[in-house]
Amino acid sequence: MIGKAPVESANRKLNRPFTEMKEPTAIPRKAAAQKKPIPPDQTNAENFYYLKQMQTKTPMVFVLHDGEKLRGVIEWYDKICLKINRDGEPNLLLFKPNIKYMYKDEAG
């Protein structure tokens, strides 16, 4: 037993690297980059419309859910309401959920 070399089991080489042993469950980066982006929650179209009507002082007609029609000009707006200036009548603070639709007043 004298003269025998010790066994070097700790320094053995593997036949293939560890990266090949992993399962291909991850999506390749190229495929993930080609995925369509999620559209934005807000387009700001409503804000743009209000600003344009405010700047030009466009006479508007506001039709409420009960059928009542209000005429006036948008003075300002926020997240939940519009302030309407009316000629010869009191100004109104109109809540957006009460508006069925609105359009430009052709008669005004």
Contacts in CASP RR format, 6 or more apart in sequence:
PFRMAT RR
TARGET T0000
AUTHOR 0000-0000-0000
METHOD contacts of the structure
MODEL  1
MIGKAPVESANRKLNRPFTEMKEPTAIPRKAAAQKKPIPPDQTNAENFYY
LKQMQTKTPMVFVLHDGEKLRGVIEWYDKICLKINRDGEPNLLLFKPNIK
YMYKDEAG
50 74 0 8 1.000
50 77 0 8 1.000
50 82 0 8 1.000
52 58 0 8 1.000
53 60 0 8 1.000
53 73 0 8 1.000
53 74 0 8 1.000
53 104 0 8 1.000
54 73 0 8 1.000
54 74 0 8 1.000
54 75 0 8 1.000
54 76 0 8 1.000
54 77 0 8 1.000
57 73 0 8 1.000
58 73 0 8 1.000
58 74 0 8 1.000
58 104 0 8 1.000
58 105 0 8 1.000
59 71 0 8 1.000
59 72 0 8 1.000
59 73 0 8 1.000
59 104 0 8 1.000
59 105 0 8 1.000
59 107 0 8 1.000
59 108 0 8 1.000
60 71 0 8 1.000
60 72 0 8 1.000
60 73 0 8 1.000
60 74 0 8 1.000
60 84 0 8 1.000
60 102 0 8 1.000
60 103 0 8 1.000
60 104 0 8 1.000
60 105 0 8 1.000
61 69 0 8 1.000
61 70 0 8 1.000
61 71 0 8 1.000
61 72 0 8 1.000
61 102 0 8 1.000
61 103 0 8 1.000
61 104 0 8 1.000
61 105 0 8 1.000
62 69 0 8 1.000
62 70 0 8 1.000
62 71 0 8 1.000
62 72 0 8 1.000
62 82 0 8 1.000
62 84 0 8 1.000
62 94 0 8 1.000
62 99 0 8 1.000
62 102 0 8 1.000
63 69 0 8 1.000
63 99 0 8 1.000
63 100 0 8 1.000
63 101 0 8 1.000
63 102 0 8 1.000
63 103 0 8 1.000
64 70 0 8 1.000
64 98 0 8 1.000
64 99 0 8 1.000
64 100 0 8 1.000
65 98 0 8 1.000
65 99 0 8 1.000
65 100 0 8 1.000
67 100 0 8 1.000
70 84 0 8 1.000
70 86 0 8 1.000
70 92 0 8 1.000
70 94 0 8 1.000
71 86 0 8 1.000
71 105 0 8 1.000
71 108 0 8 1.000
72 84 0 8 1.000
72 85 0 8 1.000
72 86 0 8 1.000
72 87 0 8 1.000
72 105 0 8 1.000
73 84 0 8 1.000
73 85 0 8 1.000
73 86 0 8 1.000
74 82 0 8 1.000
74 83 0 8 1.000
74 84 0 8 1.000
74 85 0 8 1.000
75 83 0 8 1.000
75 84 0 8 1.000
75 85 0 8 1.000
75 91 0 8 1.000
76 82 0 8 1.000
76 83 0 8 1.000
77 83 0 8 1.000
80 95 0 8 1.000
80 96 0 8 1.000
80 97 0 8 1.000
81 93 0 8 1.000
81 94 0 8 1.000
81 95 0 8 1.000
81 96 0 8 1.000
82 93 0 8 1.000
82 94 0 8 1.000
82 96 0 8 1.000
82 99 0 8 1.000
83 91 0 8 1.000
83 92 0 8 1.000
83 93 0 8 1.000
83 94 0 8 1.000
84 91 0 8 1.000
84 92 0 8 1.000
84 93 0 8 1.000
84 94 0 8 1.000
85 91 0 8 1.000
86 92 0 8 1.000
END
